[in-house]
Each structure stands twice: as structure tokens, then as C-alpha cells.
Amino acid sequence: MVENLRSKLRQDSLITVEIFVGTFLLFWFAPIRQITDSNYSMLLSESLIHHRSFALDAYAIPRLKPKWHDNTFKNGDMYQLELVGPHLYYYLPPGSSILSIPYVTWMNTFGVSAANSDNTYNPEGEARIQRGLASLLMAGLACVFFFHARLFLSTSWSALIALGSTFGTQVFSTASRALWSDTWGILLLGICLYLLVADAYGKRKLNPYLLATLLSWTYFVRPTNAISIAVVVIYLLLQRREKFLSFVVTGCCWLILFVAYSICHFRQILPNYFQPGRLNFGSFWTAFAGNLISPSRGLLIFVPVLLVLAYFISKHWRSIFKNSLATAAMPVIIIHLLIVSGFTPWNGGFCYGPRYSTGLVPWFALLGVYGLRAHLDAAKMKFSRPVAIGSLLLAVSIVINARGASSYETWMWNAWPDNVDLVPQKIWDWRRPQFLAGLIAPPVPEPLQVLSGQVAFGTKAADSFAWYGWSWGEKDFRWSDGREAAIVFAVPEPLDSILSIRLGGFVGNGKPLVQNVKIVLNGTQLDDLAVNEEPAREYTYRVERHLLRDENQLIFKLSDARSPESLGISSDQRRLAIRVEWISLTSGSG
């Protein structure tokens, strides 16, 4: 008996190590980074380490004209930074920066820093720190899911739950991509739920001081976790009353410290980011539906395996909800979805999929464990049709979330061909869902513009011609972004014409590259270039009238596109190949 127990422990330990190492490596090597809100968060960690200050005044950050946004004055367009009197602060929750201090200290000893030697901001150093830390934290969360599932399920089913909850959800596509506030938040919440379930089933005694501390910090890193805290408070009051007083006193102590921090630095009870006045429910019904079923932000679209979870819950609700903690999950999920539907913008801005519901993943994992256990018991451990369907939907969930972690086109969907913050209705467009970006071409711009004369490709006027595969205009030129770029245009009438393009190549800034460029007009190849210099040159082609259409597609096939990040030049993740200065079409045979 003892030997069997030891054998199981050794097996579980080995699988835990395999899960940790495997998930960490996949997170680390997945190429897409989403460092937006978390810019400057590691700089704050360094400010606390080296200057013992929450203010970022010691760093050479440009002081821009204050801009009122989201309840406070921001430092110009640097929305991550707020101005408080003469001081500059990181606007988003400070909890992640505080918890990250040990890792940041360790990275600093290897010369990796979010600050340059002249105290200017170093975005490349920030990105390197966040990349490693986010990968470590989410690999740890995968192990927490495995431990949780092992309380009820076999080793193989537990591994499936752990990997499915990790790779088939926003853990893979969002929380592991950068140090979003949910990254620390879901790890802490996952540990809390494990402690509560282990206590409920007599596997380990609940430490109310540890639980209160972990839950308090879930709030300090992400204020929406207050919903989980409130529900756990009620759970303990009803189920573990002997632990309740110690838990509440510890939580109140942490809250008092947080309020003291806020009063000291901001002269108010809570920092601006934590103010409930930030909520605006003016678009509630649109936001609520969008967060569930829209093609580019819908939770049920990006994590369709939840449909099978809903089936398990509806079919076996009596046995599942005998466990009071499983019952607690439902109000958390419902209230969370209601609250995030009051956010501005409700669509999450620049992100991938349903970012705002990332904080629910530990609760979904908990329900997944209970639901699978109940179904297996009812099916007498047989591999049933619902499990088969669930396996299929889990595979779809993994593929969809893997695209967010690996496909740069899915990230650029936010910005091109239109900005999601300026054109939020694109979230509802099934012709170009975010998870299929890069696999299907976006709709042709309407109305189709006539190409007559010369068009400067770095200007706004060129946007209506740049169909897909392009970055933003940079005054004098525009970079391609990806392995294929397309221009679409109309002509007044099909005539023999001269097509001219002035372009240069991305040749690696001292790391020699040759860009092989195939130029194809309406299916006919015009040229096959080998561009090995960056200065732009003019290329001219005779185009006979029979090659022209009402809708003309000029395709650049760019097999050698590379990102500056991959070459160690900068943190720029765009896959560059050519930069186009202008394009022109003139009638005549030359």
C-alpha cells in the first residue's frame, strides 16, 4: 500500500515536471508578444528595487502634454502612465510589478533591464523580462490545474484537463504573451481554488492567512477579482465559519495597507484604475453579446469547448452542485461577464479574442474537473459521445488560441486594414474574424479606388489601395508586413499602360539579407526580383490592356520576410521585406 502510494507520487511528480517544462518551452518559443498595457510595468519593478519609489521620476521619460483619459491625466498618448502633480506613475495596477520584483532582480543581474544606462526606457529589455516571467507563471498555472484535477481524476484525465485549460483558453493566447494583469491574477486565483477544494475534500487543511493573502493580491493585480473575493467570503462564512474571522482580519489588514498606499500617493482611498466610476454601461447589451458570441471577441467562439462544459453542467447539475464551491463558480462567471460589459472600450482594445474573460479560466477549469468527474461516473468510465465531441471542440479551442500565440496576422488584425479602437464594428464581421487573419484575405476595400497617376504609399491616401500584408504609413514609405502583400485598384478603362513602383528592401541592417520578390498582376507574373539593398529603386513594367480588370490585384510574394526582432535588431515583430515609396499607373505603351 505504502509502496503503491509512493509510486503514484513519483509518477505525479514526473508528470508535473513534464507539464511545467513542456508548457514553459511552448510559451517561450511562441513568437507573438502582446506588450501594450504592461509597458513600463517592469520599469516600475526596477524603480522599487533601485529607488524605493512607486513614482517613475528617476527615469528619463519624456513629459508630454497632459491628456485627460479614463478618469485621470495621462502622459500624452502614453496611456500606461499618469501624471499626479509633478510625479509620473504607472497607471495600471501595481500588484504585478511588486510580485515581479524577485524575477526582475534576477534578470538585472544578467544585464537585462527595462532601463538603459542613461535611465531612458528600454522596451527591448522590458519585453525580454515579460516574456520569461509570463511563460514561467503560466507554466506554473498548468501544474496547479493538474494538481486540482488529481484530487478527483486519474493521471491521464488530469493531464488532459491541465493541458486543455492551458492551451485551449486565453492562458495560451493572452496571459502567456505578456505580463497582462490577469497573468499574475489567474495564477493566484488558481492556487486559491486548489486550496479551497483540497480543504473541502480533506486533502489538506485550509490556512486562512495564506488564502486571504493570495486573494488580496488577486485584487491588487486586477480589480475585477473582487468578484471572486466576495464569493469566497460568502463561501467561508457558510461552510468554514471557524476559519472566517482569521481570513477576514488578514484580508482587512492587506486592504488597509493598500488604502494607505493609495492615500499616500494619490490622496484618495483607491487609485484611479480601481475607481468604480470607470465603468460605463452605455453599450451593455452590445458588449454582453459581443463578449460571448462575436466572431473576434466572443468567449464561446474562441473557447468552444465551453459548450460541452455547459452540457455536462446542465445534465449532471445535481451531482456537480452538491459541492458548494462549484456552485460558487456560477455567480462569479455571471457577474464577471456583466461587469466587463461595462468597460470602455468593451472590446478589449488591442488584444486577441476574449481578453476580458481571462480571469475566469481558473473557474472554468474547476467546473471542468467537476463536470468531467460527474459525466465519467454516470457513463461508468466509458468513452462516451459527449467526451468525443468535447475532445473535438477542445482541439478546435487549442488551434484557435494557438493562432493568437503564433500568427502575427492575428495581432495585426487589430490595426489593419482599420483600427479596432476606431472601427469597433469590425468585431462583428464574420468575413474577417480575428482567428482566421492570415488564412483568409480581408474583404476588398469599398468603394474600389481608381489608380491613375502616382500614389504616395506612405500617406493616408494609399490606405484604400493597400489591401492586406501592409504596415502603417511612415510619411515617405510603407513596409510590407508578412510573406504576401496585396494592392487592389480599379482603372477608368483597360488600356495599354505603364506600371511603376519605387521600392527598397529590408536587408537586415548589417546582417545581410536578400529579399526575393515575385510581383504578380491578376495572376500574371511581372517580375522576380532579388532585392539586396535598402535604398529604393524604380521598377517599371508594360501592362497590356488584356491584363487589366475592373478589379485589379497586384500581389507581392515575399518568401524572405524577417522581423527585426528575429535578427536581434530591435523588438519590432513586423515581418519586413519591402518598403514601397510610391506606385503609379499611366496609360500608354511607353
C-alpha positions in Angstrom: 0.0 0.0 0.0 2.7 2.4 1.0 4.8 1.4 -2.0 1.8 2.0 -4.3 1.3 5.4 -2.9 5.0 6.3 -3.3 4.8 5.1 -6.9 1.8 7.3 -7.6 3.6 10.3 -6.0 6.7 9.7 -8.2 4.5 9.3 -11.3 2.6 12.5 -10.5 5.9 14.4 -9.7 7.4 13.3 -13.1 4.2 14.3 -15.0 4.2 17.7 -13.2 7.8 18.3 -14.2 7.0 17.3 -17.8 3.9 19.6 -17.9 5.9 22.5 -16.5 8.9 22.2 -18.8 6.7 21.4 -21.9 4.3 24.3 -21.4 7.1 26.7 -20.5 9.0 25.9 -23.7 5.9 26.3 -25.9 5.1 29.6 -24.2 8.7 30.8 -24.6 9.0 29.9 -28.2 5.6 31.1 -29.4 6.5 34.2 -31.3 3.8 36.7 -30.6 4.2 39.2 -27.8 1.3 41.5 -26.7 3.0 44.1 -24.7 0.5 47.0 -24.6 -1.0 47.7 -21.1 2.0 46.2 -19.4 4.6 48.6 -20.9 6.5 50.2 -18.0 5.3 47.6 -15.5 8.8 46.1 -15.2 10.3 49.6 -15.1 8.1 50.1 -12.0 9.6 46.9 -10.5 13.1 48.4 -11.1 12.1 51.7 -9.6 11.0 49.9 -6.5 14.2 47.8 -6.4 16.7 50.6 -7.1 14.9 53.8 -6.0 12.4 52.5 -3.4 9.7 54.6 -5.2 6.4 53.9 -6.9 6.9 57.1 -8.9 8.9 56.8 -12.1 10.5 60.3 -11.7 14.1 58.9 -11.7 13.8 57.8 -15.3 14.2 59.9 -18.4 10.7 59.5 -19.7 9.6 62.4 -21.9 7.0 64.6 -20.1 4.3 65.2 -22.7 1.3 67.4 -22.6 -1.3 66.0 -20.2 -4.2 64.3 -21.8 -7.4 63.6 -19.9 -8.3 59.9 -20.4 -10.0 57.2 -18.4 -10.6 59.3 -15.2 -7.1 60.8 -15.0 -4.4 62.8 -16.8 -2.1 60.6 -18.9 1.3 61.5 -20.1 0.3 62.5 -23.6 -0.5 59.3 -25.6 1.4 57.1 -23.1 -1.8 55.8 -21.6 0.1 53.5 -19.3 1.5 56.5 -17.4 -0.5 59.0 -15.3 0.5 62.4 -14.0 -0.1 63.1 -10.4 1.1 66.6 -9.5 4.7 66.7 -10.5 5.1 62.9 -10.4 4.8 60.2 -13.0 3.2 56.9 -12.1 2.4 53.6 -13.8 -1.4 53.8 -14.2 -2.4 50.2 -14.2 -2.5 48.0 -11.0 0.9 47.9 -9.2 0.4 44.4 -7.9 2.1 42.7 -10.8 5.1 45.0 -10.6 5.5 44.3 -6.9 5.2 40.5 -7.2 7.6 40.5 -10.1 10.5 42.1 -8.1 12.4 38.8 -7.4 12.4 37.9 -11.1 13.3 41.4 -12.2 16.1 41.5 -9.7 17.4 38.2 -11.1 17.2 39.4 -14.7 19.0 42.6 -13.8 22.0 40.6 -12.5 22.3 39.2 -16.1 22.2 42.7 -17.5 18.6 42.6 -18.7 16.8 45.8 -17.7 13.8 47.9 -18.6 16.1 50.9 -18.3 19.1 51.9 -20.4 22.3 53.1 -18.7 21.2 56.7 -19.3 17.9 56.0 -17.4 15.8 56.1 -20.6 13.2 53.4 -21.1 14.3 50.2 -22.8 11.3 48.5 -24.4 13.5 45.6 -25.6 14.6 44.8 -22.0 11.0 45.2 -20.8 9.9 42.7 -23.4 12.6 40.1 -22.5 11.7 40.3 -18.9 8.0 39.9 -19.5 8.5 37.1 -22.0 10.3 34.9 -19.5 8.2 35.7 -16.5 4.8 35.3 -18.2 6.0 31.9 -19.6 7.1 30.8 -16.1 3.9 31.9 -14.4 1.6 30.2 -16.9 3.6 27.0 -16.8 3.1 27.1 -13.1 -0.6 27.6 -13.6 -0.7 24.4 -15.8 0.8 22.5 -12.9 -1.8 24.0 -10.5 -4.6 22.8 -12.8 -3.0 19.3 -12.8 -2.9 19.2 -9.0 -6.5 20.3 -8.8 -7.7 17.7 -11.3 -5.8 14.9 -9.5 -8.0 15.4 -6.5 -10.8 13.8 -8.5 -9.5 12.3 -11.7 -6.9 9.8 -13.0 -3.5 10.9 -14.1 -4.3 10.9 -17.8 -7.6 12.8 -17.4 -5.9 15.3 -15.1 -3.2 15.9 -17.6 -5.9 16.4 -20.3 -7.6 19.0 -18.0 -4.4 20.8 -17.3 -3.2 21.0 -20.9 -6.7 21.8 -22.2 -7.2 24.6 -19.7 -3.8 25.9 -20.6 -3.6 25.7 -24.4 -7.3 25.8 -25.2 -8.0 29.1 -23.4 -6.8 32.6 -23.1 -3.9 31.3 -21.0 -2.1 30.5 -24.3 -3.4 33.3 -26.5 -3.2 36.1 -23.9 -1.9 35.6 -20.4 1.4 33.9 -21.6 2.1 36.5 -24.3 3.0 39.3 -21.9 2.5 40.3 -18.3 -1.1 41.3 -18.6 -2.6 42.0 -15.1 -4.5 38.7 -15.5 -1.3 36.8 -15.8 -0.4 37.0 -12.1 -4.2 37.1 -11.2 -5.2 33.8 -12.6 -2.1 32.0 -11.1 -3.0 33.3 -7.7 -6.7 32.6 -8.1 -5.9 29.1 -9.4 -3.9 28.4 -6.3 -6.7 29.7 -4.1 -9.3 27.4 -5.7 -7.0 24.5 -5.3 -6.6 25.2 -1.6 -10.3 25.5 -1.1 -11.1 22.3 -2.9 -8.3 20.3 -1.2 -9.7 21.5 2.1 -13.3 20.6 1.2 -12.3 17.1 0.4 -10.0 16.6 3.4 -6.7 16.5 1.4 -5.1 19.4 3.3 -6.1 21.9 6.0 -7.0 25.3 4.9 -4.7 28.1 6.0 -6.9 31.2 6.2 -4.0 33.6 6.5 -2.4 32.2 3.2 -5.8 32.2 1.5 -6.6 35.8 2.5 -3.2 37.0 1.4 -3.4 35.3 -2.0 -6.9 36.6 -2.7 -5.9 40.1 -1.6 -3.2 40.1 -4.1 -5.5 38.9 -6.9 -7.3 42.2 -6.3 -4.1 44.2 -6.3 -3.1 42.9 -9.7 -6.6 43.0 -11.2 -9.6 44.7 -9.5 -12.3 42.5 -11.2 -11.0 39.7 -9.0 -13.0 41.5 -6.2 -15.9 39.4 -7.5 -14.1 36.1 -6.7 -13.1 37.5 -3.3 -16.7 38.4 -2.4 -18.0 34.9 -3.4 -15.2 33.2 -1.4 -16.0 35.3 1.6 -19.6 34.1 1.4 -18.5 30.5 0.9 -16.3 30.6 4.0 -19.0 32.2 6.1 -21.4 29.4 5.2 -19.0 26.4 5.0 -15.9 27.1 7.1 -17.1 29.5 9.8 -14.3 28.6 12.2 -11.8 30.0 9.6 -13.8 33.1 8.7 -12.6 35.5 11.4 -8.9 34.8 10.7 -9.5 35.1 7.0 -11.4 38.4 7.2 -8.9 40.0 9.6 -6.0 39.1 7.4 -7.8 40.4 4.3 -8.7 43.7 6.1 -5.0 44.2 7.0 -4.0 43.9 3.4 -6.7 46.2 2.3 -5.7 48.8 4.9 -2.2 48.7 3.6 -3.4 49.2 0.0 -5.6 52.1 1.0 -2.7 53.7 2.9 -0.6 53.3 -0.3 -3.3 55.0 -2.4 -3.8 57.9 0.1 0.0 58.4 0.3 0.5 58.6 -3.5 -2.9 59.7 -4.9 -4.7 61.4 -2.0 -7.7 59.1 -2.4 -8.9 55.8 -1.0 -8.3 53.9 -4.2 -6.0 54.6 -7.2 -7.7 55.8 -10.3 -7.6 52.5 -12.1 -9.6 50.9 -9.2 -12.4 53.5 -9.2 -15.8 52.0 -9.9 -16.7 55.2 -11.8 -14.6 53.9 -14.7 -17.5 51.6 -15.6 -19.9 52.7 -18.3 -22.8 50.5 -19.2 -24.0 52.6 -22.1 -23.4 49.8 -24.6 -24.2 47.0 -22.2 -26.3 44.7 -24.4 -24.0 45.0 -27.4 -21.0 44.4 -25.1 -22.5 41.5 -23.4 -23.4 39.7 -26.6 -20.0 40.7 -28.1 -18.1 39.2 -25.2 -20.0 35.9 -25.7 -20.6 35.3 -29.4 -18.9 38.0 -31.6 -16.5 36.4 -34.2 -13.5 38.3 -32.9 -14.1 38.7 -29.2 -16.7 36.0 -28.3 -15.8 33.7 -25.5 -17.8 30.8 -26.9 -16.2 31.3 -30.3 -12.6 31.3 -29.1 -13.1 28.6 -26.4 -15.9 26.4 -27.9 -15.1 23.5 -25.6 -17.1 25.5 -23.0 -20.2 24.3 -24.9 -19.5 20.8 -23.8 -18.8 22.0 -20.2 -22.2 23.7 -20.3 -23.7 20.4 -21.4 -22.1 18.5 -18.5 -23.3 21.1 -16.0 -26.9 21.0 -17.3 -27.0 17.2 -17.5 -25.3 16.5 -14.1 -26.1 19.6 -12.2 -27.4 17.8 -9.2 -24.2 15.9 -8.5 -22.0 18.9 -9.5 -23.7 21.4 -7.3 -23.7 19.2 -4.3 -20.2 20.7 -4.0 -20.8 24.3 -2.7 -17.6 25.6 -4.3 -18.8 24.5 -7.8 -22.0 26.4 -7.0 -19.9 29.5 -6.2 -18.4 29.4 -9.7 -21.7 30.3 -11.4 -22.3 33.7 -9.8 -18.6 34.6 -10.3 -18.9 33.9 -14.0 -22.2 35.7 -14.5 -21.2 38.8 -12.5 -17.8 39.0 -14.2 -19.4 38.9 -17.7 -21.9 41.6 -16.6 -19.1 43.8 -15.2 -16.7 43.6 -18.1 -19.6 44.5 -20.4 -19.5 47.9 -18.7 -15.8 48.5 -19.6 -14.8 51.2 -22.1 -13.8 50.0 -24.6 -15.8 46.8 -24.0 -13.9 45.0 -26.8 -10.6 45.0 -25.0 -8.7 47.2 -27.5 -5.6 45.7 -29.0 -5.7 42.1 -27.9 -6.6 38.6 -29.1 -10.1 37.3 -28.6 -12.0 37.5 -25.3 -9.2 39.0 -23.2 -11.6 40.4 -20.5 -12.7 36.9 -19.6 -9.2 35.6 -19.0 -9.8 35.9 -15.2 -12.5 33.3 -15.4 -10.2 30.5 -16.7 -9.5 29.0 -13.2 -13.2 28.8 -12.5 -13.8 27.1 -15.9 -11.1 24.6 -15.0 -12.7 23.9 -11.7 -16.1 23.3 -13.3 -14.4 21.2 -16.0 -13.0 18.9 -13.3 -16.4 18.5 -11.6 -18.3 18.2 -14.8 -15.9 15.5 -16.3 -15.9 13.6 -13.0 -19.7 13.6 -12.9 -20.0 12.5 -16.5 -17.5 9.7 -16.2 -19.3 8.5 -13.1 -22.6 8.5 -15.0 -21.1 6.8 -18.0 -19.3 4.3 -15.8 -15.9 5.5 -17.1 -16.7 4.7 -20.8 -15.5 7.0 -23.6 -18.9 8.5 -24.4 -20.1 10.6 -27.4 -20.1 13.8 -25.3 -16.5 13.1 -24.4 -15.7 12.6 -28.1 -17.4 15.8 -29.0 -15.6 17.5 -26.2 -12.3 16.3 -27.4 -13.0 17.6 -30.9 -14.1 21.0 -29.5 -11.0 21.1 -27.3 -8.8 20.5 -30.3 -10.6 23.4 -32.1 -10.1 25.6 -29.0 -6.4 24.8 -28.9 -6.0 25.6 -32.6 -7.8 28.9 -32.2 -5.8 30.0 -29.2 -2.5 28.8 -30.7 -3.1 31.2 -33.6 -3.2 34.1 -31.2 0.2 33.0 -29.8 1.8 32.1 -33.2 0.3 34.2 -36.0 1.4 37.8 -36.4 -1.5 38.5 -38.7 -4.0 37.8 -35.9 -2.2 40.5 -33.8 -2.1 43.0 -36.7 -5.8 42.4 -37.3 -6.3 45.0 -34.5 -4.6 47.7 -36.6 -5.0 46.8 -40.2 -6.8 47.5 -42.5 -8.7 49.5 -39.9 -8.0 50.2 -36.2 -10.3 48.2 -33.8 -10.4 51.2 -31.5 -11.7 53.5 -34.3 -13.8 50.9 -36.1 -15.1 48.6 -33.4 -17.9 47.2 -35.6 -15.2 45.0 -37.3 -15.5 42.8 -34.2 -18.9 41.6 -35.6 -17.7 41.0 -39.2 -17.7 37.2 -40.0 -15.9 37.9 -43.3 -12.7 38.6 -41.4 -12.8 37.0 -37.9 -9.6 37.6 -36.0 -8.7 34.0 -35.5 -8.6 33.5 -39.3 -6.5 36.5 -40.1 -3.6 35.4 -42.3 -5.6 32.4 -43.5 -8.2 34.3 -45.5 -7.9 37.7 -47.2 -9.9 40.5 -45.8 -12.7 41.9 -48.0 -11.7 44.2 -50.8 -11.9 47.9 -49.7 -15.1 49.5 -50.9 -15.5 51.6 -52.9 -12.6 50.4 -55.1 -10.3 53.3 -55.8 -9.1 54.2 -59.3 -5.3 54.1 -59.7 -4.4 57.0 -62.0 -1.1 58.8 -61.8 1.2 58.4 -58.8 0.1 57.5 -55.2 2.5 58.1 -52.3 2.3 54.9 -50.5 3.3 56.3 -47.1 0.3 58.6 -46.9 -3.3 58.1 -45.8 -4.4 58.3 -49.4 -2.8 54.9 -50.0 -4.8 53.1 -47.3 -7.6 52.4 -49.8 -5.2 50.7 -52.2 -3.3 48.7 -49.5 -5.5 45.6 -49.3 -3.5 43.3 -46.9 0.0 42.5 -45.9 1.0 46.1 -45.2 2.1 48.0 -42.1 1.1 51.6 -41.4 2.3 54.5 -43.5 5.5 56.2 -42.4 5.3 59.5 -44.4 7.7 58.6 -47.2 7.0 54.9 -47.5 5.1 51.8 -46.1 6.6 48.5 -45.1 5.1 45.2 -46.2 4.3 43.0 -43.2 4.2 39.3 -43.9 5.0 36.9 -46.6 2.5 38.3 -49.0 1.2 41.8 -49.6 -1.5 43.0 -52.0 -2.6 46.2 -53.7 -6.1 46.4 -55.2 -7.3 49.1 -57.6 -9.6 50.0 -60.4 -8.9 51.6 -63.8 -11.0 54.1 -65.7 -10.8 51.7 -68.7 -8.5 48.9 -69.7 -5.7 50.5 -71.8 -2.1 49.6 -72.5 -0.4 51.1 -69.5 2.9 51.6 -67.7 3.0 50.4 -64.1 5.8 51.9 -62.0 6.8 51.1 -58.4 9.5 52.6 -56.3 10.6 50.2 -53.6 13.5 49.2 -51.4 14.2 46.1 -49.3 14.7 45.1 -45.7 18.3 43.8 -45.8 19.0 43.3 -42.1 20.9 46.5 -41.1 24.3 44.9 -41.3 23.0 41.3 -41.2 22.9 40.7 -45.0 19.6 39.6 -46.3 18.3 39.2 -49.9 14.6 39.7 -50.4 13.2 37.6 -53.2 10.1 39.3 -54.5 7.7 38.0 -57.1 5.3 40.6 -58.5 2.1 39.2 -59.9 -0.7 41.2 -61.5 -4.1 39.5 -61.9 -2.4 36.1 -61.9 0.4 37.1 -64.4 3.9 37.3 -63.0 5.5 40.6 -64.0 8.9 40.2 -62.3 11.0 38.1 -60.0 13.4 40.4 -58.1 16.3 39.8 -55.8 16.5 42.9 -53.6 19.7 43.2 -51.6 19.8 46.9 -50.9 17.6 49.2 -48.8 17.7 52.4 -50.9 14.6 52.4 -53.1 14.7 51.9 -56.9 12.1 52.4 -59.5 10.8 49.4 -61.4 8.7 49.8 -64.5 6.5 47.3 -66.3 4.5 47.5 -69.5 1.0 46.2 -68.9 -1.1 45.3 -71.9 -4.8 46.1 -71.7 -5.9 42.5 -71.6 -4.2 42.1 -68.2 -6.4 44.7 -66.6 -9.8 44.1 -65.0 -12.5 46.0 -63.2 -10.8 44.8 -60.0 -7.1 44.5 -60.2 -4.9 42.7 -57.7 -1.2 43.4 -57.6 0.4 40.7 -55.4 3.9 40.8 -53.9 5.1 37.3 -52.8 7.8 37.8 -50.1 9.3 34.5 -49.1 12.2 36.0 -47.2 10.4 38.4 -44.9 12.0 38.6 -41.5 11.3 40.6 -38.3 13.9 42.9 -36.8 13.3 41.0 -33.5 14.3 37.7 -35.0 17.6 39.3 -36.1 18.3 40.9 -32.8 18.0 44.4 -34.2 15.0 45.6 -32.1 11.8 44.4 -30.5 9.9 45.1 -33.8 7.9 41.9 -34.6 6.7 43.1 -38.1 7.9 40.7 -40.8 9.5 43.1 -43.2 10.5 42.5 -46.8 10.0 45.6 -49.0 9.1 49.2 -48.4 7.2 51.0 -51.1 7.5 54.7 -51.6 5.0 55.2 -54.4 3.1 53.4 -57.2 1.8 54.8 -60.4 -0.2 53.6 -63.4 -0.2 55.7 -66.6 -1.9 55.0 -69.9 0.4 54.5 -72.9 2.8 51.9 -74.2 5.9 53.9 -73.1 
